[in-house]
Amino acid sequence: MTQVKKITVTLPEGLVLGLNDFSKELGRSKSGLIKEAIEYYFDILDLKIAEHRASTKGKTYTLDEVKALINE
C-alpha cells in the first residue's frame, strides 16, 4: 500500500473557492482532486523536461536506432 503523507498548503482564495465548487459538483474529496491535479501537472512537467533535454542535448535516436543498439 502506498504511504500517505499529510501536508499543509496555502492557496489563493479563488483556487480554494474553485476547489470547493468542483468537490461539491463532482462528489469528490478536495484531497483527491488536488492529488489528481498534481499528478496531471507532473505528467506535463515530465514532457516539458524531456522536450527541453532533447532540444539541448547532443544526438537524438530514432526508435529503429535504439532497437539496433539494444540488439548489439
Predicted model as a PDB file, atoms N, CA, C, CB and O in Angstrom, pLDDT in the B-factor column:
MODEL        1                                                                  
ATOM      1  N   MET A   1       0.840  -1.188   0.000  1.00 81.00           N  
ATOM      2  CA  MET A   1       0.000   0.000   0.000  1.00 81.00           C  
ATOM      3  C   MET A   1       0.883   1.248   0.000  1.00 81.00           C  
ATOM      4  CB  MET A   1      -0.954   0.000   1.222  1.00 81.00           C  
ATOM      5  O   MET A   1       1.910   1.288   0.677  1.00 81.00           O  
ATOM      6  N   THR A   2       0.489   2.238  -0.741  1.00 85.00           N  
ATOM      7  CA  THR A   2       1.234   3.478  -0.828  1.00 85.00           C  
ATOM      8  C   THR A   2       1.123   4.251   0.479  1.00 85.00           C  
ATOM      9  CB  THR A   2       0.734   4.326  -2.001  1.00 85.00           C  
ATOM     10  O   THR A   2       0.037   4.416   1.035  1.00 85.00           O  
ATOM     11  N   GLN A   3       2.261   4.717   0.950  1.00 94.00           N  
ATOM     12  CA  GLN A   3       2.253   5.525   2.168  1.00 94.00           C  
ATOM     13  C   GLN A   3       1.701   6.909   1.847  1.00 94.00           C  
ATOM     14  CB  GLN A   3       3.681   5.629   2.780  1.00 94.00           C  
ATOM     15  O   GLN A   3       2.028   7.491   0.813  1.00 94.00           O  
ATOM     16  N   VAL A   4       0.881   7.422   2.722  1.00 92.00           N  
ATOM     17  CA  VAL A   4       0.259   8.727   2.526  1.00 92.00           C  
ATOM     18  C   VAL A   4       0.838   9.690   3.553  1.00 92.00           C  
ATOM     19  CB  VAL A   4      -1.297   8.642   2.648  1.00 92.00           C  
ATOM     20  O   VAL A   4       0.963   9.353   4.730  1.00 92.00           O  
ATOM     21  N   LYS A   5       1.188  10.886   3.102  1.00 94.00           N  
ATOM     22  CA  LYS A   5       1.709  11.933   3.977  1.00 94.00           C  
ATOM     23  C   LYS A   5       0.758  13.112   3.952  1.00 94.00           C  
ATOM     24  CB  LYS A   5       3.136  12.368   3.550  1.00 94.00           C  
ATOM     25  O   LYS A   5       0.241  13.476   2.895  1.00 94.00           O  
ATOM     26  N   LYS A   6       0.530  13.694   5.082  1.00 95.00           N  
ATOM     27  CA  LYS A   6      -0.323  14.873   5.179  1.00 95.00           C  
ATOM     28  C   LYS A   6       0.557  16.115   5.087  1.00 95.00           C  
ATOM     29  CB  LYS A   6      -1.149  14.868   6.506  1.00 95.00           C  
ATOM     30  O   LYS A   6       1.596  16.197   5.740  1.00 95.00           O  
ATOM     31  N   ILE A   7       0.129  17.090   4.262  1.00 95.00           N  
ATOM     32  CA  ILE A   7       0.859  18.342   4.135  1.00 95.00           C  
ATOM     33  C   ILE A   7      -0.123  19.502   4.268  1.00 95.00           C  
ATOM     34  CB  ILE A   7       1.622  18.409   2.781  1.00 95.00           C  
ATOM     35  O   ILE A   7      -1.338  19.323   4.183  1.00 95.00           O  
ATOM     36  N   THR A   8       0.419  20.666   4.475  1.00 96.00           N  
ATOM     37  CA  THR A   8      -0.388  21.876   4.531  1.00 96.00           C  
ATOM     38  C   THR A   8       0.063  22.791   3.407  1.00 96.00           C  
ATOM     39  CB  THR A   8      -0.268  22.582   5.920  1.00 96.00           C  
ATOM     40  O   THR A   8       1.261  23.004   3.221  1.00 96.00           O  
ATOM     41  N   VAL A   9      -0.893  23.337   2.653  1.00 95.00           N  
ATOM     42  CA  VAL A   9      -0.572  24.266   1.573  1.00 95.00           C  
ATOM     43  C   VAL A   9      -1.394  25.533   1.745  1.00 95.00           C  
ATOM     44  CB  VAL A   9      -0.836  23.623   0.185  1.00 95.00           C  
ATOM     45  O   VAL A   9      -2.458  25.520   2.365  1.00 95.00           O  
ATOM     46  N   THR A  10      -0.893  26.613   1.196  1.00 97.00           N  
ATOM     47  CA  THR A  10      -1.600  27.884   1.184  1.00 97.00           C  
ATOM     48  C   THR A  10      -1.937  28.208  -0.256  1.00 97.00           C  
ATOM     49  CB  THR A  10      -0.756  29.021   1.840  1.00 97.00           C  
ATOM     50  O   THR A  10      -1.063  28.216  -1.123  1.00 97.00           O  
ATOM     51  N   LEU A  11      -3.218  28.477  -0.508  1.00 97.00           N  
ATOM     52  CA  LEU A  11      -3.681  28.744  -1.865  1.00 97.00           C  
ATOM     53  C   LEU A  11      -4.430  30.066  -1.910  1.00 97.00           C  
ATOM     54  CB  LEU A  11      -4.577  27.601  -2.372  1.00 97.00           C  
ATOM     55  O   LEU A  11      -5.014  30.490  -0.913  1.00 97.00           O  
ATOM     56  N   PRO A  12      -4.412  30.717  -3.072  1.00 98.00           N  
ATOM     57  CA  PRO A  12      -5.225  31.922  -3.229  1.00 98.00           C  
ATOM     58  C   PRO A  12      -6.704  31.579  -3.055  1.00 98.00           C  
ATOM     59  CB  PRO A  12      -4.978  32.575  -4.613  1.00 98.00           C  
ATOM     60  O   PRO A  12      -7.137  30.468  -3.363  1.00 98.00           O  
ATOM     61  N   GLU A  13      -7.457  32.534  -2.566  1.00 98.00           N  
ATOM     62  CA  GLU A  13      -8.871  32.316  -2.278  1.00 98.00           C  
ATOM     63  C   GLU A  13      -9.639  31.799  -3.487  1.00 98.00           C  
ATOM     64  CB  GLU A  13      -9.500  33.596  -1.789  1.00 98.00           C  
ATOM     65  O   GLU A  13     -10.506  30.937  -3.348  1.00 98.00           O  
ATOM     66  N   GLY A  14      -9.329  32.320  -4.675  1.00 98.00           N  
ATOM     67  CA  GLY A  14     -10.026  31.889  -5.880  1.00 98.00           C  
ATOM     68  C   GLY A  14      -9.857  30.405  -6.152  1.00 98.00           C  
ATOM     69  O   GLY A  14     -10.802  29.731  -6.563  1.00 98.00           O  
ATOM     70  N   LEU A  15      -8.644  29.890  -5.920  1.00 97.00           N  
ATOM     71  CA  LEU A  15      -8.419  28.455  -6.114  1.00 97.00           C  
ATOM     72  C   LEU A  15      -9.188  27.636  -5.084  1.00 97.00           C  
ATOM     73  CB  LEU A  15      -6.922  28.131  -6.029  1.00 97.00           C  
ATOM     74  O   LEU A  15      -9.744  26.586  -5.407  1.00 97.00           O  
ATOM     75  N   VAL A  16      -9.217  28.113  -3.859  1.00 98.00           N  
ATOM     76  CA  VAL A  16      -9.942  27.404  -2.805  1.00 98.00           C  
ATOM     77  C   VAL A  16     -11.434  27.363  -3.127  1.00 98.00           C  
ATOM     78  CB  VAL A  16      -9.705  28.076  -1.432  1.00 98.00           C  
ATOM     79  O   VAL A  16     -12.081  26.327  -2.970  1.00 98.00           O  
ATOM     80  N   LEU A  17     -11.974  28.489  -3.577  1.00 98.00           N  
ATOM     81  CA  LEU A  17     -13.392  28.527  -3.944  1.00 98.00           C  
ATOM     82  C   LEU A  17     -13.677  27.577  -5.101  1.00 98.00           C  
ATOM     83  CB  LEU A  17     -13.814  29.957  -4.318  1.00 98.00           C  
ATOM     84  O   LEU A  17     -14.672  26.852  -5.080  1.00 98.00           O  
ATOM     85  N   GLY A  18     -12.815  27.578  -6.101  1.00 98.00           N  
ATOM     86  CA  GLY A  18     -12.974  26.657  -7.232  1.00 98.00           C  
ATOM     87  C   GLY A  18     -12.876  25.209  -6.786  1.00 98.00           C  
ATOM     88  O   GLY A  18     -13.655  24.364  -7.226  1.00 98.00           O  
ATOM     89  N   LEU A  19     -11.931  24.926  -5.921  1.00 98.00           N  
ATOM     90  CA  LEU A  19     -11.757  23.573  -5.392  1.00 98.00           C  
ATOM     91  C   LEU A  19     -13.010  23.125  -4.646  1.00 98.00           C  
ATOM     92  CB  LEU A  19     -10.530  23.509  -4.463  1.00 98.00           C  
ATOM     93  O   LEU A  19     -13.475  22.000  -4.823  1.00 98.00           O  
ATOM     94  N   ASN A  20     -13.547  23.999  -3.821  1.00 98.00           N  
ATOM     95  CA  ASN A  20     -14.784  23.682  -3.087  1.00 98.00           C  
ATOM     96  C   ASN A  20     -15.926  23.398  -4.056  1.00 98.00           C  
ATOM     97  CB  ASN A  20     -15.170  24.843  -2.140  1.00 98.00           C  
ATOM     98  O   ASN A  20     -16.671  22.434  -3.879  1.00 98.00           O  
ATOM     99  N   ASP A  21     -16.063  24.240  -5.079  1.00 98.00           N  
ATOM    100  CA  ASP A  21     -17.133  24.069  -6.057  1.00 98.00           C  
ATOM    101  C   ASP A  21     -17.012  22.742  -6.806  1.00 98.00           C  
ATOM    102  CB  ASP A  21     -17.125  25.227  -7.049  1.00 98.00           C  
ATOM    103  O   ASP A  21     -17.988  22.002  -6.934  1.00 98.00           O  
ATOM    104  N   PHE A  22     -15.801  22.444  -7.302  1.00 98.00           N  
ATOM    105  CA  PHE A  22     -15.594  21.188  -8.027  1.00 98.00           C  
ATOM    106  C   PHE A  22     -15.840  19.984  -7.127  1.00 98.00           C  
ATOM    107  CB  PHE A  22     -14.176  21.130  -8.600  1.00 98.00           C  
ATOM    108  O   PHE A  22     -16.449  18.999  -7.546  1.00 98.00           O  
ATOM    109  N   SER A  23     -15.367  20.068  -5.899  1.00 98.00           N  
ATOM    110  CA  SER A  23     -15.540  18.975  -4.953  1.00 98.00           C  
ATOM    111  C   SER A  23     -17.018  18.665  -4.744  1.00 98.00           C  
ATOM    112  CB  SER A  23     -14.876  19.315  -3.618  1.00 98.00           C  
ATOM    113  O   SER A  23     -17.426  17.504  -4.776  1.00 98.00           O  
ATOM    114  N   LYS A  24     -17.816  19.706  -4.529  1.00 98.00           N  
ATOM    115  CA  LYS A  24     -19.256  19.516  -4.334  1.00 98.00           C  
ATOM    116  C   LYS A  24     -19.921  19.003  -5.606  1.00 98.00           C  
ATOM    117  CB  LYS A  24     -19.912  20.827  -3.892  1.00 98.00           C  
ATOM    118  O   LYS A  24     -20.719  18.066  -5.558  1.00 98.00           O  
ATOM    119  N   GLU A  25     -19.599  19.607  -6.728  1.00 98.00           N  
ATOM    120  CA  GLU A  25     -20.224  19.240  -8.007  1.00 98.00           C  
ATOM    121  C   GLU A  25     -19.944  17.786  -8.376  1.00 98.00           C  
ATOM    122  CB  GLU A  25     -19.725  20.160  -9.122  1.00 98.00           C  
ATOM    123  O   GLU A  25     -20.828  17.074  -8.851  1.00 98.00           O  
ATOM    124  N   LEU A  26     -18.706  17.357  -8.152  1.00 98.00           N  
ATOM    125  CA  LEU A  26     -18.297  16.019  -8.558  1.00 98.00           C  
ATOM    126  C   LEU A  26     -18.481  14.973  -7.467  1.00 98.00           C  
ATOM    127  CB  LEU A  26     -16.867  16.042  -8.984  1.00 98.00           C  
ATOM    128  O   LEU A  26     -18.360  13.775  -7.726  1.00 98.00           O  
ATOM    129  N   GLY A  27     -18.777  15.423  -6.238  1.00 98.00           N  
ATOM    130  CA  GLY A  27     -18.906  14.484  -5.131  1.00 98.00           C  
ATOM    131  C   GLY A  27     -17.591  13.818  -4.791  1.00 98.00           C  
ATOM    132  O   GLY A  27     -17.553  12.653  -4.394  1.00 98.00           O  
ATOM    133  N   ARG A  28     -16.514  14.568  -4.950  1.00 98.00           N  
ATOM    134  CA  ARG A  28     -15.164  14.042  -4.695  1.00 98.00           C  
ATOM    135  C   ARG A  28     -14.518  14.843  -3.589  1.00 98.00           C  
ATOM    136  CB  ARG A  28     -14.288  14.084  -5.976  1.00 98.00           C  
ATOM    137  O   ARG A  28     -14.887  15.990  -3.337  1.00 98.00           O  
ATOM    138  N   SER A  29     -13.558  14.236  -2.936  1.00 97.00           N  
ATOM    139  CA  SER A  29     -12.850  14.945  -1.870  1.00 97.00           C  
ATOM    140  C   SER A  29     -11.910  15.986  -2.470  1.00 97.00           C  
ATOM    141  CB  SER A  29     -12.061  13.952  -0.982  1.00 97.00           C  
ATOM    142  O   SER A  29     -11.422  15.838  -3.590  1.00 97.00           O  
ATOM    143  N   LYS A  30     -11.672  17.029  -1.704  1.00 97.00           N  
ATOM    144  CA  LYS A  30     -10.721  18.056  -2.150  1.00 97.00           C  
ATOM    145  C   LYS A  30      -9.320  17.454  -2.267  1.00 97.00           C  
ATOM    146  CB  LYS A  30     -10.712  19.263  -1.167  1.00 97.00           C  
ATOM    147  O   LYS A  30      -8.580  17.770  -3.199  1.00 97.00           O  
ATOM    148  N   SER A  31      -8.962  16.594  -1.329  1.00 96.00           N  
ATOM    149  CA  SER A  31      -7.646  15.951  -1.390  1.00 96.00           C  
ATOM    150  C   SER A  31      -7.490  15.127  -2.656  1.00 96.00           C  
ATOM    151  CB  SER A  31      -7.427  15.066  -0.167  1.00 96.00           C  
ATOM    152  O   SER A  31      -6.433  15.143  -3.287  1.00 96.00           O  
ATOM    153  N   GLY A  32      -8.549  14.403  -3.030  1.00 96.00           N  
ATOM    154  CA  GLY A  32      -8.492  13.590  -4.247  1.00 96.00           C  
ATOM    155  C   GLY A  32      -8.338  14.437  -5.491  1.00 96.00           C  
ATOM    156  O   GLY A  32      -7.589  14.085  -6.403  1.00 96.00           O  
ATOM    157  N   LEU A  33      -9.051  15.561  -5.531  1.00 98.00           N  
ATOM    158  CA  LEU A  33      -8.935  16.454  -6.688  1.00 98.00           C  
ATOM    159  C   LEU A  33      -7.541  17.072  -6.771  1.00 98.00           C  
ATOM    160  CB  LEU A  33      -9.997  17.560  -6.615  1.00 98.00           C  
ATOM    161  O   LEU A  33      -6.969  17.172  -7.857  1.00 98.00           O  
ATOM    162  N   ILE A  34      -7.000  17.484  -5.638  1.00 97.00           N  
ATOM    163  CA  ILE A  34      -5.653  18.070  -5.617  1.00 97.00           C  
ATOM    164  C   ILE A  34      -4.627  17.027  -6.046  1.00 97.00           C  
ATOM    165  CB  ILE A  34      -5.309  18.617  -4.204  1.00 97.00           C  
ATOM    166  O   ILE A  34      -3.730  17.331  -6.833  1.00 97.00           O  
ATOM    167  N   LYS A  35      -4.750  15.797  -5.536  1.00 97.00           N  
ATOM    168  CA  LYS A  35      -3.831  14.716  -5.912  1.00 97.00           C  
ATOM    169  C   LYS A  35      -3.863  14.493  -7.418  1.00 97.00           C  
ATOM    170  CB  LYS A  35      -4.193  13.409  -5.172  1.00 97.00           C  
ATOM    171  O   LYS A  35      -2.818  14.398  -8.063  1.00 97.00           O  
ATOM    172  N   GLU A  36      -5.077  14.409  -7.978  1.00 97.00           N  
ATOM    173  CA  GLU A  36      -5.217  14.190  -9.420  1.00 97.00           C  
ATOM    174  C   GLU A  36      -4.633  15.355 -10.219  1.00 97.00           C  
ATOM    175  CB  GLU A  36      -6.694  13.992  -9.787  1.00 97.00           C  
ATOM    176  O   GLU A  36      -3.981  15.142 -11.241  1.00 97.00           O  
ATOM    177  N   ALA A  37      -4.864  16.576  -9.759  1.00 97.00           N  
ATOM    178  CA  ALA A  37      -4.343  17.752 -10.456  1.00 97.00           C  
ATOM    179  C   ALA A  37      -2.817  17.775 -10.438  1.00 97.00           C  
ATOM    180  CB  ALA A  37      -4.896  19.034  -9.823  1.00 97.00           C  
ATOM    181  O   ALA A  37      -2.185  18.103 -11.442  1.00 97.00           O  
ATOM    182  N   ILE A  38      -2.232  17.429  -9.303  1.00 97.00           N  
ATOM    183  CA  ILE A  38      -0.766  17.418  -9.198  1.00 97.00           C  
ATOM    184  C   ILE A  38      -0.182  16.320 -10.088  1.00 97.00           C  
ATOM    185  CB  ILE A  38      -0.322  17.209  -7.724  1.00 97.00           C  
ATOM    186  O   ILE A  38       0.811  16.547 -10.779  1.00 97.00           O  
ATOM    187  N   GLU A  39      -0.788  15.143 -10.076  1.00 97.00           N  
ATOM    188  CA  GLU A  39      -0.307  14.064 -10.947  1.00 97.00           C  
ATOM    189  C   GLU A  39      -0.360  14.482 -12.413  1.00 97.00           C  
ATOM    190  CB  GLU A  39      -1.139  12.787 -10.732  1.00 97.00           C  
ATOM    191  O   GLU A  39       0.579  14.233 -13.169  1.00 97.00           O  
ATOM    192  N   TYR A  40      -1.457  15.115 -12.809  1.00 97.00           N  
ATOM    193  CA  TYR A  40      -1.605  15.591 -14.184  1.00 97.00           C  
ATOM    194  C   TYR A  40      -0.528  16.630 -14.507  1.00 97.00           C  
ATOM    195  CB  TYR A  40      -3.015  16.191 -14.401  1.00 97.00           C  
ATOM    196  O   TYR A  40       0.094  16.573 -15.567  1.00 97.00           O  
ATOM    197  N   TYR A  41      -0.313  17.565 -13.604  1.00 96.00           N  
ATOM    198  CA  TYR A  41       0.680  18.604 -13.829  1.00 96.00           C  
ATOM    199  C   TYR A  41       2.089  18.012 -13.905  1.00 96.00           C  
ATOM    200  CB  TYR A  41       0.606  19.655 -12.721  1.00 96.00           C  
ATOM    201  O   TYR A  41       2.896  18.452 -14.724  1.00 96.00           O  
ATOM    202  N   PHE A  42       2.391  17.029 -13.069  1.00 96.00           N  
ATOM    203  CA  PHE A  42       3.706  16.391 -13.126  1.00 96.00           C  
ATOM    204  C   PHE A  42       3.912  15.683 -14.461  1.00 96.00           C  
ATOM    205  CB  PHE A  42       3.868  15.395 -11.970  1.00 96.00           C  
ATOM    206  O   PHE A  42       5.027  15.670 -14.984  1.00 96.00           O  
ATOM    207  N   ASP A  43       2.847  15.089 -15.027  1.00 95.00           N  
ATOM    208  CA  ASP A  43       2.964  14.487 -16.360  1.00 95.00           C  
ATOM    209  C   ASP A  43       3.343  15.541 -17.394  1.00 95.00           C  
ATOM    210  CB  ASP A  43       1.644  13.798 -16.763  1.00 95.00           C  
ATOM    211  O   ASP A  43       4.181  15.289 -18.260  1.00 95.00           O  
ATOM    212  N   ILE A  44       2.734  16.709 -17.308  1.00 95.00           N  
ATOM    213  CA  ILE A  44       3.049  17.801 -18.223  1.00 95.00           C  
ATOM    214  C   ILE A  44       4.493  18.263 -18.024  1.00 95.00           C  
ATOM    215  CB  ILE A  44       2.075  18.978 -18.016  1.00 95.00           C  
ATOM    216  O   ILE A  44       5.213  18.496 -18.994  1.00 95.00           O  
ATOM    217  N   LEU A  45       4.911  18.392 -16.767  1.00 93.00           N  
ATOM    218  CA  LEU A  45       6.294  18.797 -16.494  1.00 93.00           C  
ATOM    219  C   LEU A  45       7.284  17.778 -17.029  1.00 93.00           C  
ATOM    220  CB  LEU A  45       6.509  18.989 -14.995  1.00 93.00           C  
ATOM    221  O   LEU A  45       8.317  18.156 -17.582  1.00 93.00           O  
ATOM    222  N   ASP A  46       6.988  16.484 -16.873  1.00 94.00           N  
ATOM    223  CA  ASP A  46       7.867  15.441 -17.407  1.00 94.00           C  
ATOM    224  C   ASP A  46       8.049  15.611 -18.907  1.00 94.00           C  
ATOM    225  CB  ASP A  46       7.304  14.043 -17.096  1.00 94.00           C  
ATOM    226  O   ASP A  46       9.163  15.509 -19.422  1.00 94.00           O  
ATOM    227  N   LEU A  47       6.951  15.871 -19.604  1.00 93.00           N  
ATOM    228  CA  LEU A  47       7.027  16.071 -21.046  1.00 93.00           C  
ATOM    229  C   LEU A  47       7.856  17.301 -21.391  1.00 93.00           C  
ATOM    230  CB  LEU A  47       5.630  16.200 -21.637  1.00 93.00           C  
ATOM    231  O   LEU A  47       8.687  17.252 -22.297  1.00 93.00           O  
ATOM    232  N   LYS A  48       7.639  18.405 -20.679  1.00 92.00           N  
ATOM    233  CA  LYS A  48       8.407  19.624 -20.943  1.00 92.00           C  
ATOM    234  C   LYS A  48       9.890  19.405 -20.682  1.00 92.00           C  
ATOM    235  CB  LYS A  48       7.890  20.779 -20.083  1.00 92.00           C  
ATOM    236  O   LYS A  48      10.732  19.881 -21.444  1.00 92.00           O  
ATOM    237  N   ILE A  49      10.215  18.688 -19.610  1.00 90.00           N  
ATOM    238  CA  ILE A  49      11.621  18.412 -19.297  1.00 90.00           C  
ATOM    239  C   ILE A  49      12.233  17.539 -20.390  1.00 90.00           C  
ATOM    240  CB  ILE A  49      11.754  17.720 -17.911  1.00 90.00           C  
ATOM    241  O   ILE A  49      13.355  17.787 -20.832  1.00 90.00           O  
ATOM    242  N   ALA A  50      11.498  16.521 -20.824  1.00 88.00           N  
ATOM    243  CA  ALA A  50      12.006  15.647 -21.893  1.00 88.00           C  
ATOM    244  C   ALA A  50      12.233  16.428 -23.177  1.00 88.00           C  
ATOM    245  CB  ALA A  50      11.030  14.489 -22.153  1.00 88.00           C  
ATOM    246  O   ALA A  50      13.244  16.240 -23.854  1.00 88.00           O  
ATOM    247  N   GLU A  51      11.285  17.313 -23.515  1.00 87.00           N  
ATOM    248  CA  GLU A  51      11.447  18.129 -24.718  1.00 87.00           C  
ATOM    249  C   GLU A  51      12.651  19.055 -24.585  1.00 87.00           C  
ATOM    250  CB  GLU A  51      10.176  18.948 -24.988  1.00 87.00           C  
ATOM    251  O   GLU A  51      13.398  19.241 -25.546  1.00 87.00           O  
ATOM    252  N   HIS A  52      12.842  19.632 -23.415  1.00 84.00           N  
ATOM    253  CA  HIS A  52      13.983  20.522 -23.198  1.00 84.00           C  
ATOM    254  C   HIS A  52      15.287  19.745 -23.315  1.00 84.00           C  
ATOM    255  CB  HIS A  52      13.889  21.206 -21.819  1.00 84.00           C  
ATOM    256  O   HIS A  52      16.228  20.196 -23.968  1.00 84.00           O  
ATOM    257  N   ARG A  53      15.341  18.589 -22.688  1.00 81.00           N  
ATOM    258  CA  ARG A  53      16.560  17.769 -22.766  1.00 81.00           C  
ATOM    259  C   ARG A  53      16.858  17.381 -24.205  1.00 81.00           C  
ATOM    260  CB  ARG A  53      16.420  16.504 -21.900  1.00 81.00           C  
ATOM    261  O   ARG A  53      18.012  17.406 -24.635  1.00 81.00           O  
ATOM    262  N   ALA A  54      15.820  17.024 -24.948  1.00 80.00           N  
ATOM    263  CA  ALA A  54      16.014  16.615 -26.340  1.00 80.00           C  
ATOM    264  C   ALA A  54      16.523  17.773 -27.194  1.00 80.00           C  
ATOM    265  CB  ALA A  54      14.705  16.073 -26.921  1.00 80.00           C  
ATOM    266  O   ALA A  54      17.291  17.570 -28.134  1.00 80.00           O  
ATOM    267  N   SER A  55      16.091  18.981 -26.861  1.00 82.00           N  
ATOM    268  CA  SER A  55      16.497  20.127 -27.677  1.00 82.00           C  
ATOM    269  C   SER A  55      17.864  20.674 -27.288  1.00 82.00           C  
ATOM    270  CB  SER A  55      15.467  21.224 -27.567  1.00 82.00           C  
ATOM    271  O   SER A  55      18.476  21.402 -28.070  1.00 82.00           O  
ATOM    272  N   THR A  56      18.351  20.345 -26.110  1.00 77.00           N  
ATOM    273  CA  THR A  56      19.623  20.910 -25.668  1.00 77.00           C  
ATOM    274  C   THR A  56      20.756  19.884 -25.615  1.00 77.00           C  
ATOM    275  CB  THR A  56      19.452  21.533 -24.310  1.00 77.00           C  
ATOM    276  O   THR A  56      21.918  20.261 -25.459  1.00 77.00           O  
ATOM    277  N   LYS A  57      20.444  18.625 -25.741  1.00 71.00           N  
ATOM    278  CA  LYS A  57      21.469  17.589 -25.695  1.00 71.00           C  
ATOM    279  C   LYS A  57      21.964  17.302 -27.096  1.00 71.00           C  
ATOM    280  CB  LYS A  57      20.929  16.305 -25.040  1.00 71.00           C  
ATOM    281  O   LYS A  57      21.493  17.877 -28.077  1.00 71.00           O  
ATOM    282  N   GLY A  58      22.915  16.410 -27.163  1.00 73.00           N  
ATOM    283  CA  GLY A  58      23.506  16.042 -28.439  1.00 73.00           C  
ATOM    284  C   GLY A  58      22.568  15.254 -29.322  1.00 73.00           C  
ATOM    285  O   GLY A  58      21.426  15.654 -29.547  1.00 73.00           O  
ATOM    286  N   LYS A  59      23.042  14.154 -29.812  1.00 75.00           N  
ATOM    287  CA  LYS A  59      22.325  13.342 -30.789  1.00 75.00           C  
ATOM    288  C   LYS A  59      21.040  12.763 -30.202  1.00 75.00           C  
ATOM    289  CB  LYS A  59      23.218  12.216 -31.295  1.00 75.00           C  
ATOM    290  O   LYS A  59      20.988  12.366 -29.039  1.00 75.00           O  
ATOM    291  N   THR A  60      20.024  12.729 -31.029  1.00 76.00           N  
ATOM    292  CA  THR A  60      18.798  12.005 -30.696  1.00 76.00           C  
ATOM    293  C   THR A  60      18.737  10.764 -31.570  1.00 76.00           C  
ATOM    294  CB  THR A  60      17.525  12.902 -30.897  1.00 76.00           C  
ATOM    295  O   THR A  60      19.355  10.714 -32.633  1.00 76.00           O  
ATOM    296  N   TYR A  61      17.997   9.771 -31.123  1.00 82.00           N  
ATOM    297  CA  TYR A  61      17.937   8.497 -31.816  1.00 82.00           C  
ATOM    298  C   TYR A  61      16.506   8.174 -32.221  1.00 82.00           C  
ATOM    299  CB  TYR A  61      18.507   7.384 -30.939  1.00 82.00           C  
ATOM    300  O   TYR A  61      15.555   8.472 -31.498  1.00 82.00           O  
ATOM    301  N   THR A  62      16.374   7.559 -33.390  1.00 88.00           N  
ATOM    302  CA  THR A  62      15.067   7.077 -33.819  1.00 88.00           C  
ATOM    303  C   THR A  62      14.793   5.770 -33.078  1.00 88.00           C  
ATOM    304  CB  THR A  62      15.008   6.876 -35.382  1.00 88.00           C  
ATOM    305  O   THR A  62      15.697   5.183 -32.482  1.00 88.00           O  
ATOM    306  N   LEU A  63      13.545   5.322 -33.120  1.00 91.00           N  
ATOM    307  CA  LEU A  63      13.184   4.057 -32.483  1.00 91.00           C  
ATOM    308  C   LEU A  63      13.975   2.907 -33.086  1.00 91.00           C  
ATOM    309  CB  LEU A  63      11.680   3.794 -32.621  1.00 91.00           C  
ATOM    310  O   LEU A  63      14.433   2.025 -32.359  1.00 91.00           O  
ATOM    311  N   ASP A  64      14.141   2.902 -34.396  1.00 92.00           N  
ATOM    312  CA  ASP A  64      14.906   1.836 -35.049  1.00 92.00           C  
ATOM    313  C   ASP A  64      16.365   1.840 -34.597  1.00 92.00           C  
ATOM    314  CB  ASP A  64      14.831   1.985 -36.572  1.00 92.00           C  
ATOM    315  O   ASP A  64      16.962   0.777 -34.422  1.00 92.00           O  
ATOM    316  N   GLU A  65      16.937   3.018 -34.410  1.00 90.00           N  
ATOM    317  CA  GLU A  65      18.323   3.104 -33.936  1.00 90.00           C  
ATOM    318  C   GLU A  65      18.447   2.570 -32.511  1.00 90.00           C  
ATOM    319  CB  GLU A  65      18.824   4.558 -34.001  1.00 90.00           C  
ATOM    320  O   GLU A  65      19.419   1.890 -32.183  1.00 90.00           O  
ATOM    321  N   VAL A  66      17.482   2.873 -31.678  1.00 89.00           N  
ATOM    322  CA  VAL A  66      17.503   2.369 -30.295  1.00 89.00           C  
ATOM    323  C   VAL A  66      17.384   0.861 -30.291  1.00 89.00           C  
ATOM    324  CB  VAL A  66      16.366   2.995 -29.457  1.00 89.00           C  
ATOM    325  O   VAL A  66      18.105   0.182 -29.559  1.00 89.00           O  
ATOM    326  N   LYS A  67      16.475   0.325 -31.106  1.00 90.00           N  
ATOM    327  CA  LYS A  67      16.319  -1.129 -31.189  1.00 90.00           C  
ATOM    328  C   LYS A  67      17.621  -1.776 -31.642  1.00 90.00           C  
ATOM    329  CB  LYS A  67      15.175  -1.500 -32.152  1.00 90.00           C  
ATOM    330  O   LYS A  67      18.017  -2.812 -31.107  1.00 90.00           O  
ATOM    331  N   ALA A  68      18.286  -1.178 -32.618  1.00 90.00           N  
ATOM    332  CA  ALA A  68      19.556  -1.730 -33.123  1.00 90.00           C  
ATOM    333  C   ALA A  68      20.617  -1.689 -32.029  1.00 90.00           C  
ATOM    334  CB  ALA A  68      20.044  -0.945 -34.373  1.00 90.00           C  
ATOM    335  O   ALA A  68      21.393  -2.634 -31.889  1.00 90.00           O  
ATOM    336  N   LEU A  69      20.662  -0.612 -31.257  1.00 87.00           N  
ATOM    337  CA  LEU A  69      21.645  -0.527 -30.174  1.00 87.00           C  
ATOM    338  C   LEU A  69      21.378  -1.573 -29.102  1.00 87.00           C  
ATOM    339  CB  LEU A  69      21.633   0.870 -29.553  1.00 87.00           C  
ATOM    340  O   LEU A  69      22.316  -2.144 -28.546  1.00 87.00           O  
ATOM    341  N   ILE A  70      20.127  -1.827 -28.812  1.00 91.00           N  
ATOM    342  CA  ILE A  70      19.766  -2.822 -27.800  1.00 91.00           C  
ATOM    343  C   ILE A  70      20.139  -4.224 -28.253  1.00 91.00           C  
ATOM    344  CB  ILE A  70      18.270  -2.755 -27.492  1.00 91.00           C  
ATOM    345  O   ILE A  70      20.547  -5.063 -27.450  1.00 91.00           O  
ATOM    346  N   ASN A  71      19.995  -4.464 -29.543  1.00 87.00           N  
ATOM    347  CA  ASN A  71      20.265  -5.806 -30.073  1.00 87.00           C  
ATOM    348  C   ASN A  71      21.729  -6.073 -30.354  1.00 87.00           C  
ATOM    349  CB  ASN A  71      19.489  -6.015 -31.325  1.00 87.00           C  
ATOM    350  O   ASN A  71      22.079  -7.187 -30.746  1.00 87.00           O  
ATOM    351  N   GLU A  72      22.601  -5.086 -30.166  1.00 79.00           N  
ATOM    352  CA  GLU A  72      24.033  -5.283 -30.426  1.00 79.00           C  
ATOM    353  C   GLU A  72      24.663  -6.164 -29.375  1.00 79.00           C  
ATOM    354  CB  GLU A  72      24.760  -3.947 -30.479  1.00 79.00           C  
ATOM    355  O   GLU A  72      25.862  -6.436 -29.435  1.00 79.00           O  
TER     356      GLU A  72                                                      
ENDMDL                                                                          
END                                                                             
